[in-house]
Amino acid sequence: MASIDLCKLDDVKDWLSIDLGNTDLDALLTRLIKAVSGKIEKYLLREIKIETRVELSDGHGNPRLMVREFPIVTVNSLKIDGIVIPEAATAQDTGFVISTNKDRDTITLVGGFLNFGLRGTPDQFNRGRQNVEINYDAGLAVDAAGITANVPEIEQAAIEQVSYMFKARGRIGLSTENLAGQQTNYLTTDLLESVKALINVYRRVAPF
């Protein structure tokens, strides 16, 4: 199950040219939205909703550590070998900074890294087993209703995939169909290629 619905029911109905006052198909479309949201999150290899996460990681003796989820919204606490590391006010101060290149609100930049101030103590993630504890909030923006916001590509991808599955519900299990002597091929993969093209920029390159 997806962490959140990735599109709104009214937007799907609008895309399908279904009158917003017609509620006959609302239950079906809502189920499809939830199913598609799960498929998209599975394809992206990540959860979308902004949540607080606590991770224990191994220190590898260098000043950078990649966390599992991105983009990072805020770091609530960072400990190395039980020592609390403060957030640096600037890149020149002792502590840590969040490095996402230019825009921490998008996942297209580096994202998901924590850097120590090089002049601080410690100046690296000390080598150890599960000796680094990070409490942080990460994910893509959602609105008050818990729906993806500020990520139009993901929202549009969900709308198009839901619409396709709605229209294809009468030919489940069919890969081809002959009509009037002409063969029609149907897509049998989970997600449309056009949907994947919209959201590939948000996909995790490899499982963490």
Secondary structure per residue as TSV (DSSP state, phi and psi in degrees):
chain	resnum	aa	ss	phi	psi
A	1	M	-	360.0	140.3
A	2	A	-	-71.2	154.9
A	3	S	S	-69.6	-30.3
A	4	I	S	-150.0	163.3
A	5	D	-	-75.2	135.1
A	6	L	S	-94.1	-0.9
A	7	C	S	-154.9	166.8
A	8	K	-	-97.8	147.1
A	9	L	H	-57.6	-46.0
A	10	D	H	-62.5	-35.0
A	11	D	H	-68.4	-37.8
A	12	V	H	-65.4	-44.6
A	13	K	H	-62.5	-39.3
A	14	D	H	-63.7	-42.4
A	15	W	H	-63.7	-34.4
A	16	L	T	-88.9	2.1
A	17	S	T	58.9	39.3
A	18	I	-	-97.1	129.2
A	19	D	-	-56.4	130.9
A	20	L	T	-62.8	-24.4
A	21	G	T	-80.0	-12.2
A	22	N	-	-85.3	111.1
A	23	T	-	-101.8	7.6
A	24	D	T	-60.0	-32.9
A	25	L	T	-104.9	7.7
A	26	D	H	-60.8	-43.1
A	27	A	H	-63.1	-44.0
A	28	L	H	-63.8	-47.4
A	29	L	H	-65.0	-35.9
A	30	T	H	-64.1	-41.1
A	31	R	H	-62.9	-41.0
A	32	L	H	-66.3	-38.7
A	33	I	H	-59.7	-44.9
A	34	K	H	-66.2	-40.3
A	35	A	H	-65.8	-45.2
A	36	V	H	-66.5	-39.1
A	37	S	H	-59.1	-40.9
A	38	G	H	-65.9	-40.5
A	39	K	H	-62.6	-42.0
A	40	I	H	-67.8	-43.9
A	41	E	H	-61.8	-39.5
A	42	K	H	-63.6	-41.9
A	43	Y	H	-65.4	-40.0
A	44	L	H	-74.9	-12.8
A	45	L	T	61.2	37.3
A	46	R	S	-163.8	159.4
A	47	E	-	-91.0	149.3
A	48	I	-	-94.2	-36.9
A	49	K	S	-65.4	140.7
A	50	I	-	-71.1	121.6
A	51	E	E	-142.4	159.6
A	52	T	E	-84.3	132.4
A	53	R	E	-129.3	143.6
A	54	V	E	-121.1	122.8
A	55	E	E	-124.3	140.9
A	56	L	E	-107.2	125.4
A	57	S	E	-128.7	159.5
A	58	D	E	-83.9	133.2
A	59	G	E	-78.5	139.3
A	60	H	-	-119.4	13.6
A	61	G	S	77.9	21.6
A	62	N	S	-131.0	167.5
A	63	P	S	-80.9	0.2
A	64	R	E	-124.2	145.7
A	65	L	E	-141.3	126.9
A	66	M	E	-86.9	132.3
A	67	V	-	-96.4	167.3
A	68	R	S	-71.1	-47.6
A	69	E	S	-103.0	154.0
A	70	F	S	-157.0	159.3
A	71	P	S	-72.6	153.1
A	72	I	E	-75.6	130.6
A	73	V	E	-90.0	-48.1
A	74	T	E	-158.9	153.4
A	75	V	E	-105.9	119.9
A	76	N	E	-83.2	-35.7
A	77	S	E	-162.7	151.6
A	78	L	E	-141.0	127.3
A	79	K	E	-129.1	139.5
A	80	I	E	-125.0	120.6
A	81	D	T	52.6	36.3
A	82	G	T	82.8	-5.1
A	83	I	E	-90.1	126.1
A	84	V	E	-74.8	128.1
A	85	I	-	-105.3	123.0
A	86	P	-	-78.8	160.7
A	87	E	B	-79.7	133.0
A	88	A	-	-78.4	137.0
A	89	A	S	-67.5	-34.3
A	90	T	S	-137.1	169.3
A	91	A	T	-65.5	-16.0
A	92	Q	T	-89.6	-13.0
A	93	D	S	-85.5	164.8
A	94	T	S	-78.0	137.9
A	95	G	S	134.9	-148.7
A	96	F	E	-123.8	154.3
A	97	V	E	-129.9	155.1
A	98	I	E	-91.1	122.3
A	99	S	E	-107.7	111.6
A	100	T	-	-133.1	32.4
A	101	N	T	61.2	-118.9
A	102	K	T	-95.8	-30.0
A	103	D	-	-136.5	106.1
A	104	R	T	-78.1	-3.3
A	105	D	T	-92.0	-2.6
A	106	T	-	-123.2	155.8
A	107	I	S	-96.1	-0.6
A	108	T	S	-75.9	-20.3
A	109	L	S	-92.2	-170.9
A	110	V	S	-57.4	-58.6
A	111	G	-	61.5	156.8
A	112	G	S	68.6	21.0
A	113	F	E	-118.2	147.8
A	114	L	E	-119.7	130.2
A	115	N	E	-119.3	137.3
A	116	F	E	-82.7	148.9
A	117	G	-	-63.1	128.5
A	118	L	T	-69.2	-17.8
A	119	R	T	-98.7	2.2
A	120	G	S	-87.3	-179.1
A	121	T	S	-129.9	119.8
A	122	P	S	-76.0	163.3
A	123	D	-	-109.5	16.1
A	124	Q	S	-157.9	164.3
A	125	F	-	-81.8	99.2
A	126	N	-	-53.3	142.9
A	127	R	S	-61.9	135.5
A	128	G	E	174.3	166.3
A	129	R	E	-97.9	116.9
A	130	Q	E	53.9	37.6
A	131	N	E	-98.1	2.9
A	132	V	E	-116.3	123.7
A	133	E	E	-116.2	123.4
A	134	I	E	-123.6	125.4
A	135	N	E	-112.4	116.3
A	136	Y	E	-150.3	159.4
A	137	D	E	-104.3	134.4
A	138	A	E	-151.4	155.7
A	139	G	S	140.7	178.2
A	140	L	-	-94.6	156.2
A	141	A	-	-63.8	144.1
A	142	V	B	-130.8	155.7
A	143	D	-	-89.6	-174.9
A	144	A	T	-62.8	-25.6
A	145	A	T	-87.3	0.4
A	146	G	S	83.5	16.2
A	147	I	-	-97.8	144.5
A	148	T	B	-54.6	130.5
A	149	A	-	-133.9	156.3
A	150	N	S	64.5	13.7
A	151	V	-	-132.0	70.2
A	152	P	H	-61.7	-30.5
A	153	E	H	-64.3	-42.5
A	154	I	H	-68.8	-42.3
A	155	E	H	-62.5	-44.8
A	156	Q	H	-67.0	-38.0
A	157	A	H	-60.1	-43.3
A	158	A	H	-64.5	-41.9
A	159	I	H	-59.9	-46.4
A	160	E	H	-67.8	-38.5
A	161	Q	H	-70.0	-41.1
A	162	V	H	-60.8	-44.3
A	163	S	H	-62.7	-41.0
A	164	Y	H	-63.8	-45.9
A	165	M	H	-66.5	-34.1
A	166	F	H	-63.2	-46.9
A	167	K	H	-69.6	-27.0
A	168	A	T	-91.8	3.8
A	169	R	G	-64.0	-21.2
A	170	G	G	-85.5	-4.1
A	171	R	G	-128.0	34.2
A	172	I	T	-60.9	129.9
A	173	G	T	92.0	-10.3
A	174	L	-	-90.8	133.8
A	175	S	S	-107.3	-26.1
A	176	T	E	-142.6	158.4
A	177	E	E	-150.3	135.9
A	178	N	E	-102.4	119.8
A	179	L	E	-127.9	122.1
A	180	A	T	52.6	39.2
A	181	G	T	81.6	0.4
A	182	Q	E	-111.7	135.5
A	183	Q	E	-94.1	130.2
A	184	T	E	-112.4	128.2
A	185	N	E	-97.7	136.0
A	186	Y	-	-111.1	147.1
A	187	L	-	-69.5	133.0
A	188	T	-	-117.0	-1.0
A	189	T	S	-79.3	166.1
A	190	D	S	-65.8	-47.6
A	191	L	S	-120.4	143.0
A	192	L	-	-62.5	146.5
A	193	E	H	-62.8	-35.2
A	194	S	H	-66.4	-32.3
A	195	V	H	-68.7	-45.1
A	196	K	H	-60.7	-39.7
A	197	A	H	-62.1	-33.9
A	198	L	H	-69.0	-33.6
A	199	I	H	-111.8	-1.7
A	200	N	G	-57.6	-30.8
A	201	V	G	-64.8	-21.4
A	202	Y	G	-97.4	1.2
A	203	R	S	-80.2	138.3
A	204	R	-	-66.1	133.1
A	205	V	S	-63.2	-40.9
A	206	A	S	-149.5	152.2
A	207	P	-	-57.2	141.4
A	208	F	-	-76.3	360.0
